[in-house]
Amino acid sequence: MVLFALEEALGTFVVQAVPQPESLPATMRAEIEKRINGAGFVPVSQIVQETYIKEIIDLATVASKDRSEGESPPDFARWLRSWTPLR
């Protein structure tokens, strides 16, 4: 449940932060697009839907590069502030 919420929040962040697939590293994008079997344009939202947890974390890391917290999409920033780690 927690992993699903994290994956969903990171996916939303990536889609909002990187609206064009060309903004994602070609090697990362190509590996995911192989699983989609898409020819031509594959939107970021579809790329995100086909990711594994490690890939979405890597995509979110790339999408957040050179951004401050104030530049984060509101949904992701709100989720991060509300998230409480388990103790």
N, CA, C and O atoms as a GROMACS GRO file, in nm:
protein
  348
    1MET      N    1   0.082  -0.119   0.000
    1MET     CA    2   0.000   0.000   0.000
    1MET      C    3   0.086   0.126   0.000
    1MET      O    4   0.060   0.219  -0.075
    2VAL      N    5   0.188   0.127   0.083
    2VAL     CA    6   0.277   0.243   0.088
    2VAL      C    7   0.356   0.254  -0.042
    2VAL      O    8   0.373   0.363  -0.095
    3LEU      N    9   0.402   0.139  -0.093
    3LEU     CA   10   0.477   0.142  -0.219
    3LEU      C   11   0.389   0.191  -0.334
    3LEU      O   12   0.435   0.265  -0.420
    4PHE      N   13   0.263   0.149  -0.335
    4PHE     CA   14   0.172   0.194  -0.439
    4PHE      C   15   0.153   0.346  -0.432
    4PHE      O   16   0.156   0.413  -0.535
    5ALA      N   17   0.134   0.400  -0.312
    5ALA     CA   18   0.117   0.544  -0.295
    5ALA      C   19   0.242   0.619  -0.339
    5ALA      O   20   0.234   0.724  -0.402
    6LEU      N   21   0.358   0.565  -0.305
    6LEU     CA   22   0.484   0.628  -0.345
    6LEU      C   23   0.499   0.624  -0.497
    6LEU      O   24   0.533   0.724  -0.559
    7GLU      N   25   0.471   0.508  -0.555
    7GLU     CA   26   0.483   0.494  -0.700
    7GLU      C   27   0.385   0.588  -0.772
    7GLU      O   28   0.420   0.649  -0.874
    8GLU      N   29   0.265   0.598  -0.721
    8GLU     CA   30   0.165   0.685  -0.781
    8GLU      C   31   0.206   0.832  -0.771
    8GLU      O   32   0.194   0.907  -0.868
    9ALA      N   33   0.256   0.874  -0.656
    9ALA     CA   34   0.300   1.012  -0.637
    9ALA      C   35   0.420   1.044  -0.726
    9ALA      O   36   0.425   1.151  -0.787
   10LEU      N   37   0.515   0.953  -0.734
   10LEU     CA   38   0.631   0.975  -0.820
   10LEU      C   39   0.590   0.980  -0.967
   10LEU      O   40   0.643   1.060  -1.044
   11GLY      N   41   0.498   0.894  -1.005
   11GLY     CA   42   0.449   0.895  -1.143
   11GLY      C   43   0.383   1.027  -1.178
   11GLY      O   44   0.407   1.082  -1.286
   12THR      N   45   0.300   1.078  -1.090
   12THR     CA   46   0.236   1.208  -1.111
   12THR      C   47   0.340   1.317  -1.123
   12THR      O   48   0.330   1.405  -1.209
   13PHE      N   49   0.440   1.312  -1.036
   13PHE     CA   50   0.548   1.410  -1.041
   13PHE      C   51   0.620   1.407  -1.175
   13PHE      O   52   0.641   1.511  -1.236
   14VAL      N   53   0.656   1.288  -1.222
   14VAL     CA   54   0.729   1.276  -1.348
   14VAL      C   55   0.645   1.330  -1.464
   14VAL      O   56   0.696   1.404  -1.547
   15VAL      N   57   0.518   1.294  -1.470
   15VAL     CA   58   0.431   1.340  -1.579
   15VAL      C   59   0.420   1.492  -1.579
   15VAL      O   60   0.420   1.554  -1.685
   16GLN      N   61   0.410   1.552  -1.460
   16GLN     CA   62   0.398   1.698  -1.452
   16GLN      C   63   0.532   1.768  -1.477
   16GLN      O   64   0.535   1.876  -1.537
   17ALA      N   65   0.641   1.709  -1.431
   17ALA     CA   66   0.772   1.774  -1.440
   17ALA      C   67   0.836   1.756  -1.578
   17ALA      O   68   0.914   1.841  -1.621
   18VAL      N   69   0.805   1.647  -1.645
   18VAL     CA   70   0.867   1.616  -1.775
   18VAL      C   71   0.755   1.583  -1.874
   18VAL      O   72   0.730   1.466  -1.900
   19PRO      N   73   0.689   1.684  -1.928
   19PRO     CA   74   0.574   1.656  -2.014
   19PRO      C   75   0.610   1.596  -2.150
   19PRO      O   76   0.525   1.534  -2.214
   20GLN      N   77   0.734   1.612  -2.196
   20GLN     CA   78   0.776   1.560  -2.325
   20GLN      C   79   0.870   1.442  -2.308
   20GLN      O   80   0.967   1.451  -2.233
   21PRO      N   81   0.844   1.330  -2.377
   21PRO     CA   82   0.930   1.212  -2.362
   21PRO      C   83   1.076   1.239  -2.398
   21PRO      O   84   1.166   1.176  -2.342
   22GLU      N   85   1.100   1.330  -2.490
   22GLU     CA   86   1.237   1.361  -2.530
   22GLU      C   87   1.320   1.418  -2.416
   22GLU      O   88   1.443   1.420  -2.423
   23SER      N   89   1.254   1.466  -2.311
   23SER     CA   90   1.324   1.521  -2.195
   23SER      C   91   1.379   1.412  -2.104
   23SER      O   92   1.461   1.439  -2.016
   24LEU      N   93   1.334   1.289  -2.124
   24LEU     CA   94   1.385   1.176  -2.045
   24LEU      C   95   1.508   1.118  -2.113
   24LEU      O   96   1.517   1.122  -2.236
   25PRO      N   97   1.602   1.064  -2.036
   25PRO     CA   98   1.720   1.003  -2.098
   25PRO      C   99   1.679   0.893  -2.197
   25PRO      O  100   1.595   0.808  -2.166
   26ALA      N  101   1.740   0.896  -2.314
   26ALA     CA  102   1.703   0.804  -2.422
   26ALA      C  103   1.718   0.657  -2.381
   26ALA      O  104   1.635   0.574  -2.418
   27THR      N  105   1.822   0.626  -2.306
   27THR     CA  106   1.844   0.486  -2.268
   27THR      C  107   1.734   0.436  -2.174
   27THR      O  108   1.686   0.323  -2.188
   28MET      N  109   1.694   0.520  -2.078
   28MET     CA  110   1.586   0.482  -1.986
   28MET      C  111   1.454   0.467  -2.063
   28MET      O  112   1.381   0.370  -2.045
   29ARG      N  113   1.427   0.564  -2.148
   29ARG     CA  114   1.303   0.565  -2.224
   29ARG      C  115   1.296   0.444  -2.318
   29ARG      O  116   1.191   0.381  -2.329
   30ALA      N  117   1.406   0.411  -2.384
   30ALA     CA  118   1.407   0.301  -2.480
   30ALA      C  119   1.376   0.167  -2.413
   30ALA      O  120   1.302   0.085  -2.468
   31GLU      N  121   1.432   0.145  -2.296
   31GLU     CA  122   1.409   0.019  -2.224
   31GLU      C  123   1.261   0.002  -2.190
   31GLU      O  124   1.206  -0.107  -2.204
   32ILE      N  125   1.198   0.108  -2.145
   32ILE     CA  126   1.056   0.102  -2.108
   32ILE      C  127   0.970   0.090  -2.234
   32ILE      O  128   0.872   0.016  -2.235
   33GLU      N  129   1.006   0.164  -2.338
   33GLU     CA  130   0.929   0.161  -2.463
   33GLU      C  131   0.932   0.022  -2.527
   33GLU      O  132   0.837  -0.015  -2.597
   34LYS      N  133   1.038  -0.055  -2.504
   34LYS     CA  134   1.043  -0.193  -2.556
   34LYS      C  135   0.928  -0.275  -2.500
   34LYS      O  136   0.867  -0.354  -2.572
   35ARG      N  137   0.899  -0.256  -2.371
   35ARG     CA  138   0.789  -0.331  -2.308
   35ARG      C  139   0.653  -0.286  -2.360
   35ARG      O  140   0.558  -0.365  -2.364
   36ILE      N  141   0.643  -0.160  -2.401
   36ILE     CA  142   0.517  -0.107  -2.452
   36ILE      C  143   0.492  -0.154  -2.595
   36ILE      O  144   0.377  -0.165  -2.638
   37ASN      N  145   0.599  -0.182  -2.668
   37ASN     CA  146   0.590  -0.216  -2.809
   37ASN      C  147   0.527  -0.103  -2.889
   37ASN      O  148   0.454  -0.125  -2.986
   38GLY      N  149   0.556   0.018  -2.846
   38GLY     CA  150   0.501   0.134  -2.913
   38GLY      C  151   0.587   0.177  -3.030
   38GLY      O  152   0.710   0.177  -3.023
   39ALA      N  153   0.521   0.213  -3.137
   39ALA     CA  154   0.592   0.267  -3.252
   39ALA      C  155   0.559   0.414  -3.260
   39ALA      O  156   0.442   0.454  -3.254
   40GLY      N  157   0.660   0.495  -3.274
   40GLY     CA  158   0.637   0.638  -3.283
   40GLY      C  159   0.630   0.703  -3.146
   40GLY      O  160   0.700   0.662  -3.053
   41PHE      N  161   0.546   0.804  -3.134
   41PHE     CA  162   0.536   0.883  -3.012
   41PHE      C  163   0.471   0.804  -2.899
   41PHE      O  164   0.361   0.751  -2.914
   42VAL      N  165   0.540   0.796  -2.786
   42VAL     CA  166   0.485   0.733  -2.665
   42VAL      C  167   0.483   0.840  -2.557
   42VAL      O  168   0.590   0.887  -2.516
   43PRO      N  169   0.365   0.882  -2.510
   43PRO     CA  170   0.358   0.990  -2.411
   43PRO      C  171   0.420   0.949  -2.276
   43PRO      O  172   0.426   0.831  -2.242
   44VAL      N  173   0.464   1.049  -2.203
   44VAL     CA  174   0.526   1.025  -2.072
   44VAL      C  175   0.430   0.950  -1.980
   44VAL      O  176   0.474   0.864  -1.904
   45SER      N  177   0.302   0.982  -1.986
   45SER     CA  178   0.205   0.913  -1.898
   45SER      C  179   0.205   0.762  -1.924
   45SER      O  180   0.193   0.684  -1.830
   46GLN      N  181   0.218   0.722  -2.049
   46GLN     CA  182   0.221   0.579  -2.080
   46GLN      C  183   0.355   0.517  -2.038
   46GLN      O  184   0.359   0.403  -1.991
   47ILE      N  185   0.462   0.592  -2.055
   47ILE     CA  186   0.594   0.544  -2.009
   47ILE      C  187   0.589   0.518  -1.859
   47ILE      O  188   0.636   0.415  -1.812
   48VAL      N  189   0.531   0.613  -1.784
   48VAL     CA  190   0.522   0.600  -1.638
   48VAL      C  191   0.438   0.478  -1.600
   48VAL      O  192   0.473   0.407  -1.506
   49GLN      N  193   0.329   0.454  -1.670
   49GLN     CA  194   0.243   0.339  -1.639
   49GLN      C  195   0.314   0.206  -1.656
   49GLN      O  196   0.276   0.108  -1.592
   50GLU      N  197   0.416   0.202  -1.738
   50GLU     CA  198   0.486   0.076  -1.767
   50GLU      C  199   0.614   0.058  -1.685
   50GLU      O  200   0.691  -0.034  -1.711
   51THR      N  201   0.636   0.144  -1.587
   51THR     CA  202   0.761   0.136  -1.511
   51THR      C  203   0.751   0.042  -1.392
   51THR      O  204   0.643   0.013  -1.341
   52TYR      N  205   0.868  -0.004  -1.351
   52TYR     CA  206   0.883  -0.075  -1.226
   52TYR      C  207   0.926   0.029  -1.122
   52TYR      O  208   0.964   0.140  -1.159
   53ILE      N  209   0.920  -0.004  -0.995
   53ILE     CA  210   0.947   0.092  -0.888
   53ILE      C  211   1.086   0.156  -0.902
   53ILE      O  212   1.100   0.277  -0.885
   54LYS      N  213   1.187   0.078  -0.933
   54LYS     CA  214   1.321   0.133  -0.948
   54LYS      C  215   1.325   0.233  -1.064
   54LYS      O  216   1.389   0.338  -1.054
   55GLU      N  217   1.256   0.202  -1.173
   55GLU     CA  218   1.256   0.291  -1.289
   55GLU      C  219   1.185   0.422  -1.257
   55GLU      O  220   1.230   0.529  -1.299
   56ILE      N  221   1.073   0.416  -1.185
   56ILE     CA  222   1.002   0.540  -1.154
   56ILE      C  223   1.083   0.626  -1.060
   56ILE      O  224   1.079   0.749  -1.069
   57ILE      N  225   1.157   0.564  -0.970
   57ILE     CA  226   1.246   0.641  -0.882
   57ILE      C  227   1.355   0.707  -0.964
   57ILE      O  228   1.387   0.824  -0.943
   58ASP      N  229   1.413   0.633  -1.059
   58ASP     CA  230   1.516   0.690  -1.146
   58ASP      C  231   1.460   0.803  -1.232
   58ASP      O  232   1.525   0.906  -1.248
   59LEU      N  233   1.340   0.784  -1.286
   59LEU     CA  234   1.278   0.890  -1.366
   59LEU      C  235   1.249   1.014  -1.282
   59LEU      O  236   1.270   1.126  -1.328
   60ALA      N  237   1.202   0.994  -1.160
   60ALA     CA  238   1.174   1.108  -1.072
   60ALA      C  239   1.304   1.181  -1.036
   60ALA      O  240   1.305   1.303  -1.025
   61THR      N  241   1.411   1.106  -1.018
   61THR     CA  242   1.541   1.168  -0.988
   61THR      C  243   1.584   1.255  -1.104
   61THR      O  244   1.630   1.368  -1.084
   62VAL      N  245   1.571   1.204  -1.226
   62VAL     CA  246   1.606   1.281  -1.346
   62VAL      C  247   1.516   1.404  -1.357
   62VAL      O  248   1.564   1.514  -1.387
   63ALA      N  249   1.386   1.386  -1.335
   63ALA     CA  250   1.290   1.496  -1.348
   63ALA      C  251   1.312   1.605  -1.244
   63ALA      O  252   1.280   1.722  -1.268
   64SER      N  253   1.367   1.568  -1.129
   64SER     CA  254   1.387   1.668  -1.023
   64SER      C  255   1.523   1.735  -1.029
   64SER      O  256   1.550   1.827  -0.951
   65LYS      N  257   1.608   1.691  -1.119
   65LYS     CA  258   1.742   1.749  -1.130
   65LYS      C  259   1.732   1.900  -1.156
   65LYS      O  260   1.655   1.945  -1.240
   66ASP      N  261   1.811   1.975  -1.082
   66ASP     CA  262   1.817   2.121  -1.094
   66ASP      C  263   1.686   2.190  -1.059
   66ASP      O  264   1.658   2.298  -1.111
   67ARG      N  265   1.606   2.130  -0.971
   67ARG     CA  266   1.481   2.192  -0.925
   67ARG      C  267   1.486   2.208  -0.775
   67ARG      O  268   1.543   2.124  -0.705
   68SER      N  269   1.426   2.313  -0.726
   68SER     CA  270   1.414   2.330  -0.581
   68SER      C  271   1.280   2.273  -0.538
   68SER      O  272   1.195   2.242  -0.622
   69GLU      N  273   1.259   2.260  -0.408
   69GLU     CA  274   1.131   2.208  -0.359
   69GLU      C  275   1.016   2.297  -0.402
   69GLU      O  276   0.906   2.249  -0.429
   70GLY      N  277   1.041   2.427  -0.410
   70GLY     CA  278   0.938   2.521  -0.451
   70GLY      C  279   0.893   2.502  -0.595
   70GLY      O  280   0.785   2.547  -0.632
   71GLU      N  281   0.974   2.435  -0.676
   71GLU     CA  282   0.939   2.411  -0.815
   71GLU      C  283   0.870   2.277  -0.837
   71GLU      O  284   0.831   2.244  -0.949
   72SER      N  285   0.856   2.199  -0.731
   72SER     CA  286   0.792   2.068  -0.744
   72SER      C  287   0.644   2.086  -0.774
   72SER      O  288   0.581   2.179  -0.726
   73PRO      N  289   0.589   1.995  -0.855
   73PRO     CA  290   0.444   2.001  -0.878
   73PRO      C  291   0.370   1.993  -0.745
   73PRO      O  292   0.413   1.919  -0.656
   74PRO      N  293   0.261   2.066  -0.728
   74PRO     CA  294   0.191   2.075  -0.600
   74PRO      C  295   0.147   1.942  -0.540
   74PRO      O  296   0.157   1.923  -0.419
   75ASP      N  297   0.098   1.848  -0.622
   75ASP     CA  298   0.051   1.720  -0.568
   75ASP      C  299   0.163   1.643  -0.501
   75ASP      O  300   0.144   1.589  -0.392
   76PHE      N  301   0.279   1.639  -0.565
   76PHE     CA  302   0.391   1.564  -0.509
   76PHE      C  303   0.444   1.633  -0.384
   76PHE      O  304   0.473   1.566  -0.285
   77ALA      N  305   0.457   1.765  -0.387
   77ALA     CA  306   0.505   1.839  -0.270
   77ALA      C  307   0.410   1.820  -0.152
   77ALA      O  308   0.455   1.802  -0.039
   78ARG      N  309   0.280   1.824  -0.178
   78ARG     CA  310   0.180   1.804  -0.072
   78ARG      C  311   0.192   1.662  -0.016
   78ARG      O  312   0.185   1.643   0.106
   79TRP      N  313   0.210   1.564  -0.103
   79TRP     CA  314   0.224   1.425  -0.057
   79TRP      C  315   0.348   1.410   0.029
   79TRP      O  316   0.343   1.344   0.134
   80LEU      N  317   0.458   1.469  -0.012
   80LEU     CA  318   0.582   1.456   0.067
   80LEU      C  319   0.565   1.518   0.206
   80LEU      O  320   0.611   1.462   0.305
   81ARG      N  321   0.499   1.634   0.213
   81ARG     CA  322   0.479   1.698   0.343
   81ARG      C  323   0.386   1.618   0.433
   81ARG      O  324   0.402   1.621   0.555
   82SER      N  325   0.290   1.547   0.375
   82SER     CA  326   0.194   1.473   0.457
   82SER      C  327   0.243   1.333   0.495
   82SER      O  328   0.188   1.271   0.586
   83TRP      N  329   0.344   1.283   0.426
   83TRP     CA  330   0.390   1.147   0.449
   83TRP      C  331   0.466   1.137   0.581
   83TRP      O  332   0.554   1.218   0.609
   84THR      N  333   0.431   1.038   0.659
   84THR     CA  334   0.498   1.015   0.787
   84THR      C  335   0.561   0.878   0.783
   84THR      O  336   0.490   0.779   0.762
   85PRO      N  337   0.692   0.868   0.801
   85PRO     CA  338   0.755   0.736   0.797
   85PRO      C  339   0.707   0.649   0.914
   85PRO      O  340   0.673   0.698   1.021
   86LEU      N  341   0.704   0.520   0.888
   86LEU     CA  342   0.666   0.426   0.993
   86LEU      C  343   0.774   0.421   1.099
   86LEU      O  344   0.893   0.433   1.069
   87ARG      N  345   0.733   0.403   1.221
   87ARG     CA  346   0.832   0.396   1.331
   87ARG      C  347   0.827   0.263   1.396
   87ARG      O  348   0.902   0.237   1.490
   0.00000   0.00000   0.00000
